[in-house]
Every structure is written in C-alpha cells, then in structure tokens.
Amino acid sequence: MHRVSAVLFVALAAAGALVAGLQRASSGAPDASALRAARSASGFAEALHVALGAENRNRFVSPFSAWTALSMTHAGARGRTAAQMAAALRLQPPSPHAAAAALLRDLRAAGNAGGCTLRIANGIWLQRGERLQPAFVATVRDRYGAGLRELDFARQTEAARATINAWVSERTEAKIRELLRRGDLDPSTALVLTNAILFKGKWEKAFDPRRTVDAPFHLDDRRTVRAPMMRQTGRFACARVGEVRAFELPYAGGRLSMVVLYPERPERLSEVERIVREKRLGEVLGRLAPREVPVGLPRFSVTSRVDLGRALQTMGMTDAFRGGAADFSGINGRRDLSIALVMHQARVDVDEAGTEAAAATAVVMMKSAPIESYVADRPFLFLIRDRSTGAILFTGRVANPLETEG
C-alpha cells in the first residue's frame, strides 16, 4: 500500500463515495431530471468540503443529507433568499424539486436491490398551532416524502427535542442518537426540517481478515502511527493525476462504491485539496480505469457533528440566517422565519466486510423578533448635544415639518 494521509482519506472518502455513487446511478438509466439533481448534489458536496476547511483532523459528513434537508427548506424561500440558496445548493432550473424527487426515487430503488441497503427519510416538525402554506406542504410531501408533525417547542422544548432525536435514531438504526443537543432548540423554534440517511454495503470483493495486520500509517506531519491495514489484490479501478492517486472499491451490486484519494507524499495534502477546490474531482473519477493492483486501507470508524451554518454562509447563503433579511414567506405566508442552525451528524464504520454509514441533518428555523423601526413621522422633540461632556446645546420641538416659523 502506498503511503496515505489519515486526514485526507477520511475527509474525502465521503465526498468520493457520494459522487461515485451518483455517477454509477446512470447505469440504471434514470431520467434526465434525476441526473440533473445528481449533478447539483455532487457540486454541492465539493463546495461544502471546501467551505468546511481542511482541518488537521478526521471528518465524515453526508453532503447529500444536508443537500436534501436544505432543498426542502428552499421550497419555501422567496426572492433573494431563494436565489442565494439555489446558488449554494447548485439547484438547476426548471424544476429543481421535481428533479430531487426523481433522484430520491432512483436512490431508494437502489436501496432495495443490488445487495446494499440505502434508506432516506425526511420529516417536518411544526410548532403546534402554526399554519403552513398549502403549496409548501404539498411540495415537501409529494417531492420529498416528508411527513408533517406538530410539536410544542414553546412550552415543551425538551420533549420536542427528544421526539425528533428518537425519529432520527430509529431511521439510522441508533447510529445517530442525539442529533439535537440541549440548547439547539428553544421556545422561539417554529419549524425543524430533518433528513436521515442510512447505508449498509458489503464489498463486492471482501477483504480477508487474516491479511489485516497493524502497519505504519503515515501522517501529514511526518509522524507515523500503527493502524489495522486491510489488504487484497484484484482488478480495481484506479487513477493517478499528478501527485494524487485514487482507487475505487465497489459495493455488492456494483452500483455504489467508495473512492479513496490520497497524495503520493503524506505531507502534500494540499494537492488533493486543490483538486476538490478547483472542481476537478469529476476529472479524477473520469480517469478511473480497471487494473490488476494491490489495494489497502485501514479499518476505521469516524463520527462527526457540526453546525453547517458558517460553511453555508461562506458559500453565499447569507440572508437565510439573518432575521429581517430572510424571506421564507413561501413556508407560512410571512417573513418572520430565519434559519437558526443547520445541525449535521454522521458516522461511518469500515471493516473487512464492508461499510455502514448514517447521517442526519436538522434545519432549525426560528421566529424572527420583530424589527423595531424608529421613524419620527409624528410631532417630536429634539436636541443637539456634546456627547463628550453631555452639554445640551440646543433643544427643539417639531409639530409640523412644513412650517418654517414657530
């Protein structure tokens, strides 16, 4: 096995698997709208990876989970808020939500065949007594299969949080137990949109556990650790682009796969990051070609939890988080909603048999406090003062601004 970077392998395995899986979906001949949505989700995955930054630690996320939850939220956005969200999510006209529905149908069908399990669930949680626009409810129900449930965030905040967490835990087979922690919701919470995704896949060619041995794993700071390295030799798609190497491990059924990208020299993490930053991931995937080669990777488990809000704002989705600027009038007919946080949690376990992964995203929306306006459109008093000493130099009263003499 060539030298691998711990950070980059885990950081990019998720994005690579997503893109590869979506591209392989074309072998089942989905319609054009599903492929359009797949390109949107893949573009968002690359942009989100860049926006999250290249920290020197493990990370695992499901960009597809976040993309789905935010696409549902976009269905209720209007004006500049909708335009910013569409750009960040890479949504393509003419009917992005119909395209998302086609992609979800295609992926759910894949989860019921081919030897893999892929389950995707969406939900909406509404403050009891609030009313939503019928068109929004129809879109999230018909396009995303999201059920609507009422909770009492205002008076029973913790009970509401427990209910949402239980829904997520059930749909991820307890891999994501506490997506929302204490303090993530408060009495001003008006709406929560959730996505949960579960994946279980056996390798098309399983690793022999007897060949797994502790071996050096080269970190990007020139240190090494010993990790349980799984190895096998067979016909696998691989590619070399500059100083970056990539190989693909298909799951049973051949439709979904994991793609691993790593630098030839551990200290050159920036080379792989540059490929993602320059939107050349598709180029690398396009160069993958089957060869008889030895492959290997460590057995590992990674769990990550992150509020995606800052990354999404870096991607240009700013108004959605600003009370007063956010326009989600398509949700409830008013401009009093904004996004408080986009909480995301994901877990992956990789061993000789295959991969189990789960993720969930919650878009928490709150009632924006009314913006106080200060407009002197009635009789008023005024004064001119020295702010340094506090001395009042002039005072006055305006009863009618059209009169020039008092």
N, C-alpha and C positions, 0 to 999 in steps of 0.2 A: 504494500500500500504506500502510495506517495504521501509525503508529509501533508498534514491537514491542519487548518486552523479551527480551534474549538469554537470561537466566537462566530466566525463566518458560516461555518457549517450549519449551526443551529439557527442562526438568523435567517439564512436564505433557504433552508430546506422547505420551510412552509410556503414561501412565495413560489419556489420552483415547483413544488408539488401542485399548487393551485393552477399555475399556468399550464403545466404539462397535462394535468387532468382535464382542463377545459379544452385544450387543443385536441386531445385524444377524443373528446366528445364528438368531433367532426366525423370520426369513423362510423358513427351510428347515423349519420346524415340527418342531424337536426335541422330545423328550418332556419332561414336566414336571420330571423329576429333573435333566435336563441344564440346564434353565433355573434350577433351584434352585441348582445348583453354580455357574452363571454369576453369579448374584447374590452368592453367597458370595465368589467370586474378585474381583468388582468392588468389593465392600465392603472386602475386604482391601487392594485396590490403593489405594483412597482413604486408608484408615487408615495404610498403610505410608508413603505420600507425606508425610502429616502427621508421622509419627513420625521420619522421616529428617531433617526440618527443612528450613528454607528458606535454605540456604546461598547465598551470592552467587557461585555457580559452576555450570557445566553439569553435568547429571546425566542418565543414562539407565539405567533398570532395567526388568526384566520381572517385575512382581509375580506374573504367572501362573506363571513358572518357580519362584519362591520358594514360592508357594502350593501347587504340586503336590508339590515335594520335602517340604515340611513336612506336607502332608496324608498322605503316605506314612508319615512319622515318627509322626504322630498315631495311625495304625492300631495302633501298639504301645504307646501311652501308656495309663495307667490312673489312676483316682482323680482327685485334684485336678490333677495334671499334664495329664491328658486334658481336663478341664474348662477349664483356662486356655488350652490350645492351641485347643480348639474355639471359644472366645470370640474369640481373636485372629484365627483364620482365618475367622471368620464361618460356620463349618460349621453346617448346618441338619439337624435330625433329619427323618425317622427313620433314613435310611441314607446318611450323607454320602459314604462311599467308593463306593457304587453310583452315586450321583449324579455323583461325579467321573469315574467310568468312562464314564458316558453322555456327559458333556461332552467328554472326551478323544476318544471315538469320533466325535462330531459334528465336532469341530475337525479331527481327522485326515482325515475325509472331505472337509472343505472344502479341505484342503491338496492334495488330489488332483484338484481340479476348479476351474473358475472363473478360471483364469489366474494364480493365486497359488500359491506353494509354502509350506506350513506343516508342519514336521516336529517332532514332540515325542517325546523318548526318555527313559526312566527306567532307572536301574540301582541295584543294591545291591552293596556291596563289604564282605565279611566277613573278619575275622581268621581265618586258617586254623586249623582245629581247634575253633572255636567252633560252638555249635549254636543255631539259632533255633526259636521256637515254630512248629509247622506251620501254625497259623491265620494267623499274621502273614505267613509266606511265601506262603500261598495268596492273601491279600488283596492284597499288593503285586504278585504275579504276575498274578492274574486281573483286578484292578481297574485297575492302573496299567501293566501290561505290563512290569514291571521284572524284568530278568534278574538272577540271583544269581551272583556270582563270588567266589572266595576269594583273598585276598592275604595276604602276611606282613608286616603293619605292624610287628610286634615286632622282627623281625630284618632285614628288608629294606625299611625305611621309604621310602627314596628311590625304590626300584624300584616300590613300590606307588603312590607319588605319580605317577610317570611313566606308569604304566599307566592311572590314572584320567584324567590330563590328555590322554593320547592318545585315550581314548574320547570325551572332550568335544570335542577338536579335530576328530575325524573327523565327529561328528554336527553340528558347527556349521560345517563346511567351512573349518576353520582360522581362523575369526574369533575364537574363544576358545581360545588356545593353551596358556595356563598359568593355569587357574582356581585350582589349589592351588600355592602357592609354598613354598619351603623353610621349614620350621618350622611349617607349617599342620598337618602330621601328626607324630606322634611314636610311640614304642613302646607308649604306652598307648591308642592308637587301636584301637577294637574294631569299628567299623562306620561306613561312609560311604554316605549315600543321595544320589543325584545325579539332576538333571534337566537336559536340554539342549533348547533350542528354537531353530529356525531359521525365519526368514520372509523370503521374497522376493516383492515385489509391484510390478507395473508400474502406474503411474497409469492410471485409466480415461481421463483426458484428460492426456496428457503435456504437459510444458512445452516450449516451443520454445527450444533452447539459444541461438538467435540473439537472443532477447529478454533473456537473462540479462546483467545489467550490474552492475558494482560501484556500490553505492548506500549512503547513510547507514543505519546500523543503530543505533537509539537505546538506549543502556544505561540502567539504572535510576539511575545516579549522575549523570545529565545529560550524560555524555560520549557521543560517537558514534564508531563505527568504520565502515570501509567493508567491506561484505560482498557476495558474489555473489548478488544477489537475482533469483530466478526469478519470472516474471510471466505471467499469462494472464487472459483474460476468458471467462466461461462461466456456465452455470447450476450453482450450488453451494449447498448447504445452509449457512445462516449464521444467527446469532442475536446479539442484543445484550441483555445482562442487567445493568442498572445501568451501571457503568463498565467492564464486561467484554465483549469481543467474542469470538466463536467462529466458525470455519468448518470445513467437513468436506471432505476430499479423498478420494474413493473410489478403491480399487484396482480393477484389472480384475476383472470378475465381479460387482462391486457388493456383495459380502458384507462384506469387510473395508475399513476406512477409517482414515485419520489425522484426528484432531480437534485443531485448534490453538486455544488460548485465550490471550488477551493483554489487558492493560489499555489503556484509551484513552490514558492518560498513563504513560510508561515508569516514572516514579518511584512508581507506585501498584501495585507488585507485590502488596502485601498484599490488594488487592481480589480477585485471582484466588485467592490462597492461602486467603482467607476462604471462598470458595465451596467449596473442597475440604474445609476444616476443618469447615464447617457441614453437610457431606454434601449439598450442593446441586448436585453435578456432574450427577446424573441430571436435575435440573430444566433445566439449561442444554442438555443433549443433547436433552431433550424439546421444546425450543423451536426446534431447528434446522429451518429451512424453506427450500426452494429458491428462489433468486432469481438473476437475471442480474447478476453482480457481477464486478469485477476482484479477483483474489486474488494473493497473492505470499508467498513465504517464502524464506529464504536456503538456499543449498546448504550442507550441513554434514555433519560426521562427529563422533560423540561416543563415547568409551569410558569406562566407569566400573567400578570394582571396590570392593566394600565388604563388610565383615562386618556382617550384618544383626542380629547378636545384641543390641546395645544397643537398636535400634529395636523389636525384638520384645519385649524385656523392658519397654520403655515401654508397649507395647500390652497388658501384663498377663501375658505368657508368661514367668513368672519361675522357677517350680520346675524347668522342663525344663533350666535351665542350672546348677542347684545340686546338686552331688553330695550324696547323703543325702536330699534332698527330692524329686529327680526319680524318677518311677515309670514306667519303661518295661519293666515286667515282662511286658507282652504281646509283647515282642520276643524275650527269651531266658528268660523264666520267673524272672528275678531282678531285684532293684532295685539293680543295680550299674552302670547306664548313665546318662550325662547328656550333654547337647549341649555340645561344646567351642566350636564356632563354626558359623555359617551363612554360608559364603562365596558371594558372588554377583558375577558379572561380566557385563557386557552391552556390546554395540557396535551402533551404528546408522549407516548411510550413506544420505543422502538427496540425490538429484540430480534432473535434469530428467526422467529416465525412470521413477523410482520409488524404492523403499526396499528396502534389505537390512538385516536386523537379526538378531542372535543373542544368546542369553543362556544362562547355565548357573548352577546352584546346587548346592552341596555341603553337606549337613548332616553334620558330622563329630561322631561320638559316641565318647566315651572311657569306659574302665572307671573308675568312681569308686573312689578309695582307700578302704579300709575305715575307718569312723569309729571311732576309739578311744573306748571308754567307760571311765569312772572311777567304779566303784561299789564302795564298801567293804562288800561282803557276805561278809566273812571276817575273822578276827582282824586287828586293825590297831593301829598306834601313831599317836599324835597329839601335837601340841604347840601351844601358844599363844605367839606371839612378837610382839615390837615390830618392825614392818617398817622403822621409821626407823633404829633403832640396831642391829637384829639380835639384841637380847637375847631369850633364850628364857625365858619367864616360867613356863610350866607344861609338863609332859610327861605322857603317859599311855599306857595300853595297854588295849584293849577286847578281851577274849577271848570274852565273851558279853554282848550288849547287854541281855539280860533280867535279868541280875544287877545289883543296885544297890550291893552292897558287895564290896570286894576283900580 
